[in-house]
Amino acid sequence: MTDSTSISFTTSNRGKPLLIYSGYIFRLKKSTVKVKYWTCHSDGCVANVHTDKNDHFIKSNGQHHHIPEPEQIELRNLKRKVKERVKTETSSISKIYEEELARSNLSSTALTLASTAAEGKSGLNRVRRKTTPPIPTSAEFDIPEFYSQTLDGTQFFPTAIHHGCFFHYCQLLYKNVKSLGLSTSYLEDEDTRLACRSTMALALVPLEYVEEAYELLKNDSPKALAEFFTYYEKQWLKPWHNRFNNRVEKHHPNMWHFLECLKREELLFRQQLGKLNAGIPKKTSSNVCISQKQIDTLTERYEQEQITLIDFLYGLSTLVAKRSTKSL
């Protein structure tokens, strides 16, 4: 038997609170210090409900002039759950809607009356846009506080430093090689190929040796690469700290979507950190171990003056060669 004083709450299309009681929907008419007055949402109906300031039932008055609307209550609850997820998640709207529709276990009538994902998508897109800042049009912009915090409200990666992605770095350098018309030379001339790969390998050189290694490389490379080295100096070498620590790509499809994903990923990284602190070993691929061992060995040999800086760089370029067989 249903409790005669049992009430629940949902929201209107505009986000206003609605009270559910005995199969009817009530909207908030006014509120005082002690009492909230709710009136039936159907125009002309005099039925009403009183609750205290903590939303506990006090009493109901009047008779409804219409029959209950349980299906409308089901649909409003479905919309509320979908909107909550659309505001806080980055999954596609269609996927969210279909998942909640499946979970709601609607009655046959309510299921028939419910909008399809395609029919409700336009309104839900507006809901998502209202909670998402405008997409940046410049690489310099302020990140709202919400997007700079983890899901538990703490500062997001306060000590993180973005050093860039080696794979994409190599891809961008090779893209410039092609734009300068050096593709054929790269494929057919070993000196050109070695110089380009060694330039890519500069990212693997300890920071204090980078500029000296670059000068040695430039002086030891084919003259045809002069324009490539000009590009490298302007785009990568001189603004080193700025690019690797502060640069934000303007062409990213949606910065706020990206930050939302980072916030969710942070929880997984926190789990991994906990495992690391607990001494639980992380599985590392054999290829990564071999590459890191090669870098460490070359670095040690150079620092012990067993090889020259340019030989150190050429040695690192073989790592680029291994990767390039798959990616370049």
C-alpha positions as CSV (number, residue, x, y, z in Angstrom):
1,M,0.0,0.0,0.0
2,T,1.3,3.4,-1.0
3,D,2.1,5.9,1.8
4,S,-0.5,8.8,1.6
5,T,2.2,11.3,2.6
6,S,4.9,9.9,0.2
7,I,6.3,12.6,-2.0
8,S,9.2,12.8,-4.5
9,F,10.7,15.5,-6.7
10,T,11.8,16.1,-10.2
11,T,12.4,19.2,-12.4
12,S,10.6,21.1,-15.1
13,N,12.0,21.7,-18.6
14,R,13.5,24.9,-17.3
15,G,15.1,23.3,-14.3
16,K,12.4,24.4,-11.7
17,P,11.5,22.0,-8.9
18,L,8.4,19.9,-9.2
19,L,6.7,17.9,-6.5
20,I,5.2,14.4,-7.2
21,Y,2.3,13.3,-5.0
22,S,-0.3,10.6,-5.5
23,G,0.4,10.5,-9.3
24,Y,0.0,14.2,-9.7
25,I,2.6,16.9,-10.5
26,F,2.8,20.2,-8.4
27,R,4.9,23.3,-9.0
28,L,6.2,25.6,-6.3
29,K,3.9,28.6,-6.0
30,K,5.5,30.4,-3.1
31,S,7.8,29.8,-0.1
32,T,7.9,31.3,3.4
33,V,10.3,30.8,6.3
34,K,8.5,27.7,7.4
35,V,6.2,26.5,4.6
36,K,6.4,25.8,0.9
37,Y,3.1,26.0,-1.1
38,W,2.8,23.7,-4.1
39,T,-0.1,24.0,-6.6
40,C,-1.1,21.5,-9.3
41,H,0.6,22.2,-12.5
42,S,-2.6,21.7,-14.5
43,D,-4.2,25.1,-15.3
44,G,-7.3,25.7,-13.3
45,C,-6.8,22.9,-10.9
46,V,-7.1,24.0,-7.2
47,A,-5.4,21.0,-5.6
48,N,-2.3,21.9,-3.6
49,V,0.3,20.5,-1.2
50,H,2.1,22.1,1.7
51,T,5.6,21.0,2.8
52,D,8.0,22.4,5.4
53,K,11.3,24.1,4.5
54,N,13.0,20.7,4.4
55,D,10.5,19.4,1.9
56,H,8.7,17.1,4.4
57,F,4.9,16.6,3.7
58,I,2.5,18.6,5.9
59,K,-0.9,18.3,4.2
60,S,-2.8,18.4,0.9
61,N,-5.9,20.4,0.0
62,G,-8.5,20.4,-2.7
63,Q,-9.6,17.9,-5.4
64,H,-8.1,17.5,-8.8
65,H,-10.3,18.1,-11.8
66,H,-8.3,15.7,-14.0
67,I,-7.0,12.2,-13.8
68,P,-3.5,11.3,-12.6
69,E,-0.6,11.4,-15.1
70,P,1.8,8.6,-14.1
71,E,3.3,8.5,-17.6
72,Q,4.2,12.2,-17.5
73,I,6.0,11.6,-14.2
74,E,7.9,8.7,-15.8
75,L,8.9,10.9,-18.7
76,R,9.9,13.8,-16.6
77,N,12.1,11.6,-14.5
78,L,13.7,10.2,-17.6
79,K,14.4,13.7,-18.9
80,R,15.9,14.8,-15.6
81,K,18.3,11.9,-15.5
82,V,19.3,12.4,-19.2
83,K,19.9,16.2,-18.6
84,E,22.0,15.5,-15.5
85,R,24.3,13.2,-17.5
86,V,24.4,15.5,-20.5
87,K,25.6,18.3,-18.3
88,T,28.3,16.3,-16.6
89,E,29.5,13.7,-19.1
90,T,31.2,13.9,-22.5
91,S,29.5,10.8,-24.0
92,S,27.4,11.3,-27.1
93,I,23.9,12.6,-26.3
94,S,22.3,9.7,-28.3
95,K,24.2,7.2,-26.3
96,I,23.2,8.8,-22.9
97,Y,19.6,9.0,-24.0
98,E,19.4,5.4,-25.1
99,E,21.1,4.1,-22.0
100,E,18.7,6.0,-19.7
101,L,15.7,4.9,-21.7
102,A,16.7,1.3,-21.3
103,R,17.3,1.8,-17.5
104,S,14.0,3.6,-16.9
105,N,11.8,0.6,-17.4
106,L,9.0,2.8,-18.7
107,S,5.4,1.6,-18.9
108,S,4.2,0.7,-22.4
109,T,2.3,4.0,-22.7
110,A,5.2,6.1,-21.4
111,L,7.5,4.3,-23.8
112,T,5.2,5.2,-26.7
113,L,5.0,8.8,-25.7
114,A,8.7,9.2,-25.1
115,S,10.8,11.1,-27.6
116,T,13.4,9.2,-29.7
117,A,17.0,10.1,-29.2
118,A,17.0,12.0,-32.5
119,E,13.8,14.0,-31.6
120,G,15.3,15.1,-28.2
121,K,18.8,15.8,-29.4
122,S,18.3,19.4,-30.4
123,G,17.1,20.4,-26.9
124,L,19.7,18.4,-25.2
125,N,22.4,20.0,-27.3
126,R,21.3,23.4,-26.0
127,V,21.5,22.0,-22.4
128,R,25.1,20.9,-23.0
129,R,26.1,24.2,-24.6
130,K,24.8,26.2,-21.7
131,T,27.1,24.4,-19.3
132,T,30.1,24.5,-21.6
133,P,32.3,27.6,-22.1
134,P,32.8,28.9,-25.6
135,I,35.5,27.1,-27.6
136,P,38.7,29.1,-27.4
137,T,39.8,31.0,-30.6
138,S,43.3,31.7,-29.3
139,A,46.1,29.7,-27.7
140,E,45.9,32.1,-24.8
141,F,42.7,31.8,-22.6
142,D,41.6,31.4,-19.0
143,I,40.5,28.0,-17.9
144,P,37.4,28.2,-15.6
145,E,37.9,26.9,-12.1
146,F,35.5,23.9,-12.7
147,Y,37.8,22.7,-15.5
148,S,41.0,23.1,-13.4
149,Q,39.8,20.8,-10.6
150,T,39.5,17.0,-10.2
151,L,36.2,15.3,-9.8
152,D,36.6,15.6,-6.0
153,G,37.2,19.4,-6.2
154,T,40.9,19.5,-5.7
155,Q,43.4,21.4,-8.0
156,F,43.9,19.6,-11.2
157,F,47.5,18.2,-11.7
158,P,49.1,21.1,-9.7
159,T,52.6,20.0,-10.4
160,A,52.2,18.6,-13.9
161,I,54.5,19.8,-16.7
162,H,53.5,19.1,-20.3
163,H,56.6,18.1,-22.3
164,G,54.8,17.1,-25.5
165,C,54.3,13.9,-27.4
166,F,57.4,12.4,-29.1
167,F,55.3,10.6,-31.8
168,H,53.5,13.8,-32.9
169,Y,56.7,15.8,-32.7
170,C,58.3,13.4,-35.2
171,Q,55.2,13.5,-37.4
172,L,55.3,17.3,-37.5
173,L,58.9,17.4,-38.4
174,Y,58.4,14.9,-41.2
175,K,55.4,16.9,-42.4
176,N,57.7,19.9,-42.8
177,V,60.3,17.7,-44.7
178,K,57.5,16.9,-47.2
179,S,56.3,20.5,-47.5
180,L,59.8,21.6,-48.4
181,G,59.9,19.0,-51.2
182,L,62.5,16.9,-49.5
183,S,60.6,13.6,-49.5
184,T,62.6,12.0,-52.3
185,S,65.9,13.1,-50.8
186,Y,64.8,11.7,-47.4
187,L,64.0,8.3,-49.0
188,E,67.0,8.1,-51.4
189,D,69.8,10.0,-49.6
190,E,71.2,8.4,-46.4
191,D,72.8,11.7,-45.2
192,T,69.5,13.6,-45.5
193,R,67.6,10.8,-43.7
194,L,70.2,10.7,-40.9
195,A,70.1,14.4,-40.4
196,C,66.3,14.5,-40.2
197,R,66.1,11.6,-37.8
198,S,68.9,13.1,-35.7
199,T,66.9,16.3,-35.5
200,M,63.9,14.3,-34.3
201,A,66.2,12.6,-31.8
202,L,67.1,16.0,-30.2
203,A,64.1,15.6,-28.0
204,L,65.8,12.6,-26.4
205,V,69.0,14.5,-25.6
206,P,69.3,15.8,-22.0
207,L,68.3,19.4,-22.0
208,E,71.7,20.9,-21.2
209,Y,73.2,19.3,-24.3
210,V,70.4,20.2,-26.8
211,E,71.7,23.5,-28.3
212,E,75.3,22.3,-28.7
213,A,74.1,19.0,-30.3
214,Y,71.9,21.0,-32.6
215,E,74.7,23.2,-33.8
216,L,77.0,20.2,-34.4
217,L,74.2,18.5,-36.4
218,K,73.4,21.5,-38.5
219,N,77.1,22.0,-39.4
220,D,77.5,18.4,-40.3
221,S,74.3,18.1,-42.5
222,P,73.6,18.6,-46.2
223,K,73.2,22.2,-47.3
224,A,69.8,21.3,-48.8
225,L,68.4,21.1,-45.3
226,A,69.1,24.8,-44.5
227,E,65.4,25.7,-44.8
228,F,64.4,22.8,-42.6
229,F,66.8,23.9,-39.9
230,T,65.5,27.4,-40.1
231,Y,62.0,26.0,-39.5
232,Y,63.3,23.9,-36.6
233,E,65.0,26.9,-34.9
234,K,61.9,29.1,-35.2
235,Q,59.3,26.5,-34.4
236,W,60.9,24.2,-31.8
237,L,64.3,25.2,-30.5
238,K,64.1,28.9,-29.5
239,P,60.6,28.8,-27.8
240,W,61.5,25.4,-26.1
241,H,60.1,26.1,-22.7
242,N,57.1,28.0,-23.9
243,R,56.1,25.3,-26.4
244,F,56.6,22.3,-24.2
245,N,55.1,23.8,-21.0
246,N,52.4,26.3,-22.0
247,R,51.4,25.8,-25.7
248,V,47.7,24.9,-26.3
249,E,46.8,23.8,-29.8
250,K,44.2,26.2,-31.3
251,H,42.8,23.6,-33.7
252,H,41.7,21.1,-31.0
253,P,38.1,20.1,-31.8
254,N,36.8,21.0,-28.3
255,M,39.1,22.1,-25.4
256,W,36.4,21.7,-22.8
257,H,35.6,18.1,-23.9
258,F,39.4,17.4,-23.6
259,L,39.6,18.8,-20.1
260,E,36.5,16.9,-19.0
261,C,38.2,13.7,-20.3
262,L,41.4,14.6,-18.3
263,K,39.3,15.1,-15.2
264,R,38.0,11.6,-15.5
265,E,41.4,10.2,-16.4
266,E,42.9,11.7,-13.2
267,L,41.0,9.2,-11.1
268,L,42.7,6.3,-13.0
269,F,46.1,8.0,-12.7
270,R,45.5,8.4,-9.0
271,Q,44.8,4.7,-8.8
272,Q,48.0,3.9,-10.6
273,L,50.0,6.2,-8.3
274,G,48.5,4.4,-5.3
275,K,49.7,1.1,-6.8
276,L,53.1,2.6,-7.5
277,N,53.4,3.9,-3.9
278,A,52.3,0.5,-2.6
279,G,55.1,-1.2,-4.6
280,I,52.8,-3.0,-7.0
281,P,54.9,-3.3,-10.2
282,K,53.6,-1.9,-13.5
283,K,53.9,-4.0,-16.6
284,T,56.2,-2.4,-19.2
285,S,56.4,-3.6,-22.8
286,S,59.7,-5.1,-23.8
287,N,60.1,-2.5,-26.7
288,V,59.9,0.4,-24.2
289,C,62.4,-1.3,-21.9
290,I,64.8,-1.8,-24.8
291,S,64.5,1.8,-26.0
292,Q,65.0,3.3,-22.6
293,K,68.0,1.0,-22.0
294,Q,69.5,2.2,-25.2
295,I,68.9,5.9,-24.3
296,D,70.5,5.3,-20.8
297,T,73.5,3.5,-22.3
298,L,74.2,6.2,-24.9
299,T,73.8,8.9,-22.2
300,E,76.2,7.2,-19.9
301,R,78.7,6.6,-22.7
302,Y,78.6,10.3,-23.7
303,E,78.8,11.6,-20.1
304,Q,81.9,9.3,-19.6
305,E,83.4,10.8,-22.7
306,Q,83.4,7.5,-24.5
307,I,81.6,9.0,-27.6
308,T,81.2,12.5,-29.0
309,L,78.0,14.5,-28.7
310,I,77.3,14.1,-32.5
311,D,77.8,10.3,-32.2
312,F,75.5,10.4,-29.2
313,L,72.8,12.1,-31.3
314,Y,73.3,9.7,-34.3
315,G,73.0,6.8,-31.9
316,L,69.6,8.2,-30.7
317,S,68.5,8.6,-34.3
318,T,68.4,4.8,-34.6
319,L,65.4,4.9,-32.2
320,V,63.6,7.2,-34.6
321,A,64.5,4.9,-37.4
322,K,62.8,2.0,-35.6
323,R,59.7,4.0,-35.0
324,S,59.6,5.4,-38.6
325,T,59.3,2.0,-40.1
326,K,55.7,2.0,-38.7
327,S,54.8,5.7,-38.5
328,L,56.7,7.8,-41.0
